Amino acid sequence: MLRMARGARRQWPWLACASVIAALLWLVLANDGGTPATAPRTTEATEPEREEVKAAAASPELVRQEVAEPPPARAKRLAGRVVHGETGAALPGAALVVHDCETSVASAPRQWRGTSGDDGSFEVDVGGAATVDVEVTRAGCVPWRQPFLPVQQGHVVTLDPARRLVVTVLVDAKGDRSVLEPVAHTPCRVVFRGDNQQRKVIEDHVTDARGEVVVGCLGDLHLVVEREGLPPQGGIFELEPGQERLQVVLRPFGSVTGRVVDVQSGLPLAGATVRKTYREVVEAVADADGRFRIPHELQEHEVWHVDHPGYTRNYVHVLPQRSDGLEIPLIELARTVTLSGTVKGFTGTIAVSAVSEKAWYVHNRWQGGAQLVADGPVRLPDAPAGEDIAILVRDRAGRVATARASAGAPGAVVDFGVVSAAEAGSLHGRVTADDLQGAVLLVRCVVGGDQLVLQERTLPVRDGGYRFEGLVPGRVRLGLVCGDARLPEEEFVLRAGEAAELDLDLGGWIRGEVVDQAGKGQSDAIVECADEARGSTRRVRGRADRLGRFAFAGLAREATWRVRIWGADPGQYEPERLDSVRTGAAGLRFTKLGKRLEIRGRVDEALLVLVPWERLQVQGREADGRYVHAGVRQGGEFVLATSGMGPCRLELFALSGAGGELSSHPVAEAAPIDNVVPGEGEPVLRRR
């Protein structure tokens, strides 16, 4: 299915001589008519570093969505039509927002806008971009977004009609639902595909004087209300078939207080900032005694981070609290570490980037960087104490090197040694398939854990071939996206200066669809295809498209596969599985169940007296060890999403700990319940 060749460089002197002779002949021929010769433009630049050193130092993240500097070629155009998903009629007035996938994060992202005409056609000038992220919206329709779309003509964008819903937003003024007041003239956001960062689309609305707003949605509604001076509230609301109105009641706010100190001296850290990890807005600043107070909604378990210059960021778990507020135990920050080393063998300006291998909540990592004008010593301050750090060094001549360091005790200086320059690698090959329309290749250079990507680049497949230059040597993964088809990533080791060749054959496919009981396609289904012989070492996941269709490409022709589906919401429907599916299978069909499988119950008041409800969790465990857990709500109620599970053993656990570390242990006084069947009855956990 694939072929790799190691490009040797032993004959480079002869190749260099031949290149010089060919260039001289070309110059003579090009100047035959007296016109000054112009160097030919290459279709793909080989320089791996496109951002300015100043920008690289200001944004020291390693490399994300990076490509070589494109030549100043003529502008490219993205063109196609926008049509109705059910009737196929042209949709004029659709708004397009186009982002360049291949822009380095160290430089300003490029963006273009366009609008479909009376016949639904659109044409957007995207400069020299080759792959783009496209978002299409129109009133009365469900937004459409494609994260990797090759720039070409003839695209067809289908927009499904949205479900019209009148939402009334109210606030529970007293906390007992006796007084419900409208939330007027307040920004609201409707989130589509909030579970998928690459396909997420957000629509902005504002409530009227009665607290009402008309929105469009598909299936359930994900609504976020942003009242001035208060954290966002809202959630995902389940809708019944034919439902036209929804009342959303916001909860009253309690407060969270805490104190930030130096872990070694115990002294308060004035000016420390507190943020919710999913929202880069400063929620509070510690006063002279290190104390802070934040208005906070009552029901959610969240992760916050606390920062102070010269100190390692601390992640704090904030559990649901009672209406009278919550005091966070003492938050201790440790001084940062300075990394020191020497770079050798580079030329010109040198960019040094560093990133923590440890990913915290939502893959947040520490990042640092520096710039040098020549070889020599380098210092990287403010590294987190006690973490492993990956270091990437690059120059403009295409030389690159990596190193790793383990940050030591707070305040220490850690030497990562001498980093010697090496030649970057390259990767090229051909892609074979029946239809390459819309195929986009993704290459990732990784280090340490699977989550740390040193370099990520995209490239549309042209005429069945591809070429990546300036790749970081080491572990490299190559994957492909072709419409809704996904190719399992191939991983190999790329040596310094190596020109590797990897041919991909997309001949092996598996296709199918996910529908509901009425036969309508379900776009929310997650689909996984795993090689039965190789298990988790070779599997690929994707999502069904808007019609419920899914496809996997690049599969071994003689293999058998296990295909599974499940919902983005774990309680939405049972996972289904088909075993021994052979490559080439088509017409696989999964039917979404019409009911949610869950265990609803409560914890007896006698136990709530022993342990506060906000620190309780209920666990449901099958005999084979599979388990799910959920927090206990005020009043003792709990809901376990048990999709696909059989009879469970229910147990009650208590959370303990502070700061970024939490642990749980069984509540000895609580009697477990055996053989609880999901969807049957309402079990009660009682005191022994």
Buried (B, 14 or more C-beta within 10 A) or exposed (E): BBEEEEEEEEEEEEEEEEEEEEEEEEEEEBEEEEEEEEEEEEEBBEEBBBBBBEBBBEBBBBBBBBBBBBEEEEEBBBBBBBBBBEEEEBBBEBBBBBBBBBBBBBBEEBEBEBEBBEEBEBEBEBBBBBBBBBBBBBEEBBBBBBBBBBBBEEBEBBBBBBBEBEBBBBBBEEEEEEEBEBBEEBBBBBBBBBBBEEBBBBBEBEBEEEBBBEBBBBBBBBBBBBBEEBBBBBBEBEBEEEEEEBEBEBBBBBBBBBBBBBBEEEEBBBBBBBBBBEEEEEBBEBBEEBBBBBBBBBEBEBBBBBBBEEBBBBBBBBBBBEEEBBEBEBBBBBBBBBBBBBBEBBEEBBBBBBBBBBEBBEEBBBBBBBBBEEBEEBEBEBBBBBBBBBBBBBBBBBBBBBBBBEBBEBEBEBEBEEBBBBBBBBBBBBBBBEEBEBBBBBBBBBBBEEEBBBBBBBBBBBEBEBBBBBBBBBBBBBBBBBBBBBBBBBEEEBEBBBBBBBBBBBBBBBBBBBBBEEEEBBBBBBBBBBBEEEEEEBBBEBBBBBBBBBBBBBBBEEBBBBBBBBBBBBBBBBBBBBEEBEBEBEEBEBBBBEEBBBBEBBBBEEBBEEBBBBBBBBBBBBEEEEBBBBBBBBEBEBBBBBBBBEBBBBBBBBBEEEBBEEEBEEBEEBBBBEEBBBEEEEBEBBBE
